[in-house]
Amino acid sequence: MKMQRYKKKMYFCILEFAILVFMKKCLLLAVTVLSVFILRAQTTFTYLERDTLSLKLDVYQPSTPRADRACVVYVFGGGFISGERDNDHSKQCCRMLADKGFVAVAIDYRLYLKHAPQVPLIKMHTLFDTAIRYAVEDCSAAIAWLCGHAESLGIDTSKIILTGSSAGAITVLQTDYCRCNQLQPASALPPAFRPAAVIPYAGGIYCANGKLKYAVPPAPTCFFHGTSDRIVNYNSFRGSLSKALFGANKVARVFKKQGYSHWILRFEDRGHEIASALPQTIEEFCAFVDASFKGRVMNYDATCTDSTIPETKWSHVHLLDLYKH
């Protein structure tokens, strides 16, 4: 009897040891698979060597891709003086977009004003002109790189959406504006390229001749803008009669007059915090994309309030304050 009990105890010990070894191997396998997935989920590439800089982009692959293989190019903000493609807000936005099934791409671009932080008013538009041109050139080059690697990245080049915050919102609007008017800054774009949608958060369009016109219709555009924004003015910012940065209200009027497909969401009495509102408006973002993909002609105008969008240190700052020490 004692021998039988001893054998049973020994068998249980062996079984317990085998189970522990098996669980350890399973855990190790799970960690390995998870690590591989995480590594694959975000990959960094160099898309251009320019002006002694290596411009990079981060690709966030969705765990469950959309059937249409849509891609969102995200351009960070920072007044063309600061910001990074991999800052906390950029990562949050791209991860949320990947969770919605998009291939999300955050890009670098040259910050022309980074080394010229004190901008006198008389030179504001000249410096802005160059800063925006650099950003559009780099955004266009990044899009061209993505189109050239579309198959390996799982992207449909006819389903590329452009979005951005503040200076990034200006960049994506200006990229499509330059594309429509065959302007040099967008010359790197593939000849047949047209964004499936453009979604700027507190953006505008810079015009050196003071006239906002499109030679061909722009991509469907969804504007998000605070009516009290003092950094990227909701209406327009003029340094002279011939040069102006037109905000969402002005641009949307042109879209409406010409019958261009668009939505505008006006956030009443809110400032520049709307530049960071993509996480709080992700459902509206996706709704606009889906409607655009269905080819609907849209003209939707809404005045919004949203207590979930927090104020930031930029909420009540004026444009000129960005460039003071």
N, C-alpha and C positions, 0 to 999 in steps of 0.2 A: 504493500500500500504506500509506504514511504517513497519507494522508488518510482511508483506511478505519479505521485504528487510532484516529485522532483522533476520527472520528465515533462509533465504538463507545464510546470513553472518555467522550465528551460525553453519549451516550445513557445510559450507566451513571450518570453524575453526576446527570442529570435524574431518572432513576428513583430513585436514592438520596434525592434531595431530596424527591421526591413521597412516598416511603415515610415519611420523617421527618415531613413535614407531616401525612400521614394518621395516623401514630402519635400525634403531638402532639394532633390533634383528638380522637382516640379517648380519649386519657388525660384531656383536658379534659372530654369528655362523661362519662367514668366518674366523675371527681371531682364533677362537677355532679350526676349521678344519686345518688351516694353521699351528697353533702351534703343533697340534698332528702330522701333516705330517712331520714338521721339526724335532720333537723329534724322530719320527720313522725313518727318513732318515739317522740319524747318531746315532748309539748306541755303547756304550763302554762295553766290556766284559773283565774279567780277564781270561786269557787262561792258566796261569801257575804261581805257587808259587815256586821260586827258589832263593837260596842264599839270603834269607831274602827279596827278591824283589817280588812284585806283577807285573808280566808282563801282559800288557793289549793290546787289539787291538780294533780299531774303525772300525765299519762296516757302510759303506755308501750305503744305498739302493737306486736304481734308481727309478725314478717316472714311467719310461716306460722301464721295463726290456727287455733284449734281449730274443728271443725265446729259445736260447740254454742255458740260465741260467749260462752264463760264469761269472767267478770271477777273479779279479785281486788282487794279494797280493802285496802291495807296501812296500818296505823297504827303510827307510830314510838313508841319508849319513851323514858324519861327521868324517871320519877318525878313527872310533871306539873309539873316544874320546868325541864326542859331538853329538847333534841332538836329535830330538824328533819325535815321531810318529804323533803328533798333531801340529807341527810347521806350519807356513804359507804356505810353499812350499808343504808339505805333504797334507795339506787340499786342496790346489788348484788342485794338481794332482788327488786326490781321487774324488773331486767334478766333475772335467772334465770327468773322467772315468765313474762316475755314470751317467752323462749327456749323455754318449754314450751307456748307457744301462747295463753296467757292475755292478755287486756287487763289490764294491771296499773296500779293507781291508788294513788299515795301522797298522803295528805291532811295539810293543816294542821289543828290544833285549838288552842283557847286553853289556855295553860299557867297555870292559876290560881295555882299555888304559885311561879311564877317570881319574883314580887316579895315573897314571904314565905318566904325560905329557912330561917329559924329557926322551927321548929314545936315548941312545947311539947307534951309528951305529952298533957296534959289537953285540948288543942284538936285533937289529931291527927285524930280521926274527924270532927269538924265541918268542918275544912278539907278533908279527903279527900272528904267527902260533896259539897262544892261543886265541888272539882276534877274529880271523876268525872262529876258532873252536867253541867258545862260541856263536857267531852270528848264525852259521849254526845250532847248537843244538837248539837254540831258534826259529829260522825260521821253522825248521822241526816240533817242538812241536806246533807252531801256525797252521801250515798246518794240522797236525793231529787233532787239536781241530776243525778246520773248517770242516774237513771231517766228524767228529763225530756229527756236528750240521748242516750238509748240508741241510737237509730237512726243518728245521725251518728257515734257512737263504735264502732258494730258490736258492741253488747252485748245479750245476752238478759237481761232484768231478772229472770227466774226462775232465772238461773245466776250470781248474785252471791255470792261467797265473802268472808267477813270474816276477816282475820288481823291479828296485831299482836304486838309485842314488849313485855313488861313492862307499863308503863302503857298501851301500845297494846293489849296482850292483855286487860287489865282492861276497857278501853274497848269492845272488840268483844264480850266476854262480857256486859258490862253493857248494851250496846245491845240485844242479843237478849233479855236478862232483862227489860228495861223494855218491849220490844215485847210479850212474852208476857203481861205483867201490866198492859198499858195505862197505863204510868207516863209522866208529863209529859216527862221528858228525851228520850223517843223519839217525841214527838208529830209531829215533822216527817216521819217516814217515810210513804211512800205507804200508804194503808189496806190494800191487799192484799199489801204486801211481806212476804216471809219469806226470810231468807238461805238459800241452797242448802247452805251449810256455814259453821261457825265454827271457826277453827283458832288457838287462843291459845298463844303461847310464853311460859310463866311468867306466867299470868294468874290472876285471881280475880274473885269477885263480892262487891260491897259490899251489906250488908243493914242498914238502919237499925233494923229491928225484931228483928233476930237470927234471923229465920226465912227459910230458903231454900226458896221454893215457886214453882211455875209454874202460872199459871191455864190456859195451853194449852201443849202440848209445845214445847220449844225446837227450834231447827234442829239437825241432826246436828252433833256437836261432837267435835273431836279435840284432846285436851289433851297438851301437851308440858311437862313440869315436872321440875325437879331435886328429889330428896327432901331435900336439905340447903339448899334455898333459904332465905335469911334476909331477903330483901327483900320478895318476894311469897311469904309463907309457904306451904309445901306443904300444910299442914293449915288453920290459920286464925289470924288476928290479931285479938284482941279488946281494945278499949279500955274496954268496959263490957259488962254482961250483954245489953244491947239492941242493941249495934252491933258488927258483925264484918265482916272481909274474909275470905271463905272461899276457900281455895286449891283447887288441882286435885283433891287427894285427897278433900276434903269434898264438892266439887261432883259429882265422879264417883260418889260413893256415892249421892247423891240421884238422879242419872241412872240408875244401875243399879237402885235400888229402884223407880223409877217406870217402868222399861222404855224410857227415852229412848235413842235411837240415839247411840252414842258409841264412841270409842277413847280410851284413856289410855296414854301412853308415859311411864313413870316412869324417870327417869335416876338410877340408884342412886349415892348419895354425891356427886352433882354439885350445884353451887349455882346462882347466878343467871345463869351463862353460858349456860344453856339458853334464855334469852330471845333470844339471838342465833343460835340453831341452825337457822334456816330453810335457809340454804345447804347445811348438811350433811344435812338431812332432806328435801330437795326431792322425793325419790322417794316417801317415805312420805306427804308432803303430797299429791302427785298421786294416789297410790293411794286415799287417803281420799276425795278429791274424786270420783274416778271411781266408787267404790263408792256414795257418797251419791247421785250422779246416777242410778244404777241402781235406787234405791229400796230398798236392802237395810236390814233391821233389824239393827243391829250392836251388839255388846257385846264389845269386844276390850280386854284388859288385859295389858300387857307391862311387865316390868322390863328396862331396857336399860342397856348400857354402850357408850360410843362414844369412842374415843381421838382421833378426828378433830375433836372439838369442843374448841377451845382455851379455857383459863381466861381470864377478863378481869379488869379491876380491880374489877369488881362481884361476882366469884364468891363472896367470903366476907364481903361488907359486910352490916351489919344495916340494916334499914329506917330506923331513927332516925338513922343516920350520914349519910344522904343530905341531911339538912336542917341540918347543922352547917357553920359556916364553916371 
